[in-house]
């Protein structure tokens, strides 16, 4: 076999320990997952903001309606 008989197992072991394709394969998957998580969080945040604005608008309408009803009741009460 000669002096090169031991070189092949060492070189194949060295290349099998470092697998750059495995790390490159994981990076895009993790990026996609991170992007999906980010988009889902953005949508959740936007839905919360819309819900909050809807509640604020509802309170405003209720206050205006109550104020209008109060003015009308006051006008009826003060009418001679």
SELOPA-743269 format. One line per 10 residues: number of its first residue (from 0); their letters; for each residue x, y, z of N, C-alpha, C. Coordinates in steps of 0.2 Angstrom, whole numbers, always signed. Example, Ala and Ser with C-alpha at 12.3 -4.5 7.8 and 13.67 -1.06 7.14 Angstrom:
// SELOPA-743269
0 = AS = +66/-28/+39/+62/-22/+39/+66/-16/+39; +64/-11/+35/+68/-5/+36/+64/+0/+39
This chain:
// SELOPA-743269
0 = XXXXXXXXXX = +4/-6/+0/+0/+0/+0/+4/+6/+0; +9/+7/+4/+14/+12/+4/+12/+18/+8; +16/+24/+8/+15/+29/+12/+8/+33/+11; +5/+32/+6/-2/+35/+4/-8/+31/+7; -7/+25/+10/-12/+21/+12/-16/+25/+18; -12/+28/+22/-15/+31/+28/-18/+38/+26; -16/+41/+21/-18/+48/+19/-25/+48/+17; -28/+43/+14/-35/+43/+12/-40/+44/+18; -39/+39/+23/-44/+40/+29/-43/+46/+32; -37/+49/+33/-36/+56/+36/-40/+61/+33
10 = XXXXXXXXXX = -39/+61/+26/-42/+67/+22/-49/+66/+22; -52/+60/+21/-59/+59/+21/-62/+61/+28; -59/+59/+33/-61/+61/+40/-61/+69/+41; -56/+72/+38/-56/+79/+39/-61/+83/+35; -63/+80/+29/-68/+83/+25/-75/+82/+28; -76/+76/+31/-82/+74/+34/-84/+78/+40; -79/+80/+44/-80/+84/+50/-83/+91/+48; -81/+94/+43/-83/+101/+41/-88/+100/+36; -94/+101/+37/-99/+101/+32/-102/+108/+31; -99/+112/+26/-102/+119/+25/-109/+119/+22
20 = XXXXXXXXXX = -111/+113/+19/-117/+113/+16/-123/+113/+21; -121/+109/+26/-126/+109/+32/-128/+116/+35; -122/+120/+36/-124/+126/+39/-127/+131/+34; -125/+130/+28/-128/+135/+23/-136/+133/+22; -137/+126/+23/-144/+124/+22/-148/+127/+28; -146/+127/+34/-149/+129/+40/-151/+137/+40; -146/+140/+37/-147/+148/+38/-153/+150/+34; -154/+148/+28/-160/+150/+24/-167/+148/+28; -167/+142/+31/-173/+140/+34/-174/+144/+40; -169/+145/+44/-169/+150/+50/-171/+157/+48
30 = XXXXXXXXXX = -169/+159/+42/-171/+166/+40/-178/+166/+38; -180/+161/+35/-187/+160/+33/-192/+160/+39; -190/+156/+44/-194/+156/+50/-194/+162/+54; -188/+166/+54/-188/+172/+57/-192/+177/+54; -192/+177/+47/-196/+182/+43/-203/+180/+44; -205/+174/+45/-212/+172/+46/-214/+175/+53; -210/+174/+58/-211/+176/+64/-212/+184/+65; -208/+187/+61/-208/+194/+61/-214/+197/+58; -216/+194/+52/-222/+196/+49/-228/+194/+53; -228/+189/+56/-234/+187/+61/-235/+192/+66
40 = XXXXXXXXXX = -229/+194/+69/-229/+199/+75/-231/+205/+72; -229/+207/+66/-231/+214/+63/-239/+214/+62; -241/+208/+60/-249/+208/+59/-252/+208/+65; -250/+205/+70/-253/+205/+77/-253/+212/+80; -247/+215/+79/-247/+222/+82/-252/+226/+78; -252/+226/+71/-257/+230/+68/-264/+229/+70; -266/+222/+71/-272/+221/+73/-274/+224/+80; -269/+223/+84/-270/+227/+91/-271/+234/+90; -267/+237/+86/-268/+244/+85/-275/+246/+82; -277/+242/+77/-284/+243/+74/-289/+242/+79
50 = XXXXXXXXXX = -288/+237/+83/-293/+236/+89/-293/+242/+94; -287/+244/+95/-287/+250/+100/-290/+256/+97; -289/+257/+91/-292/+263/+87/-299/+263/+87; -302/+257/+86/-309/+255/+85/-312/+257/+92; -309/+255/+98/-311/+256/+104/-311/+263/+106; -306/+267/+104/-306/+274/+105/-311/+278/+101; -312/+276/+95/-318/+279/+91/-325/+277/+94; -326/+271/+97/-332/+270/+100/-333/+274/+106; -328/+275/+110/-329/+279/+116/-330/+286/+114; -327/+289/+109/-328/+296/+106/-336/+296/+104
60 = XXXXXXXXXX = -338/+291/+100/-345/+292/+98/-350/+291/+104; -348/+287/+109/-353/+286/+115/-353/+293/+119; -347/+296/+120/-347/+302/+123/-351/+308/+120; -350/+308/+113/-354/+313/+109/-361/+312/+110; -363/+306/+109/-370/+304/+110/-373/+306/+117; -369/+304/+122/-371/+306/+129/-372/+313/+130; -367/+317/+127/-367/+324/+128/-373/+327/+124; -374/+325/+118/-380/+327/+114/-387/+325/+118; -387/+319/+121/-393/+318/+125/-394/+322/+131; -388/+324/+134/-388/+328/+140/-391/+335/+138
70 = XXXXXXXXXX = -388/+338/+132/-390/+344/+130/-398/+345/+128; -400/+339/+125/-407/+339/+124/-411/+338/+130; -409/+335/+135/-413/+334/+141/-413/+341/+145; -407/+344/+145/-407/+351/+148/-411/+356/+144; -412/+355/+138/-416/+360/+134/-423/+359/+136; -425/+352/+136/-432/+351/+138/-434/+353/+145; -429/+352/+150/-430/+354/+157/-431/+362/+157; -427/+365/+154/-427/+373/+155/-432/+376/+150; -435/+373/+146/-440/+376/+142/-446/+378/+146; -449/+384/+145/-454/+387/+149/-461/+384/+147
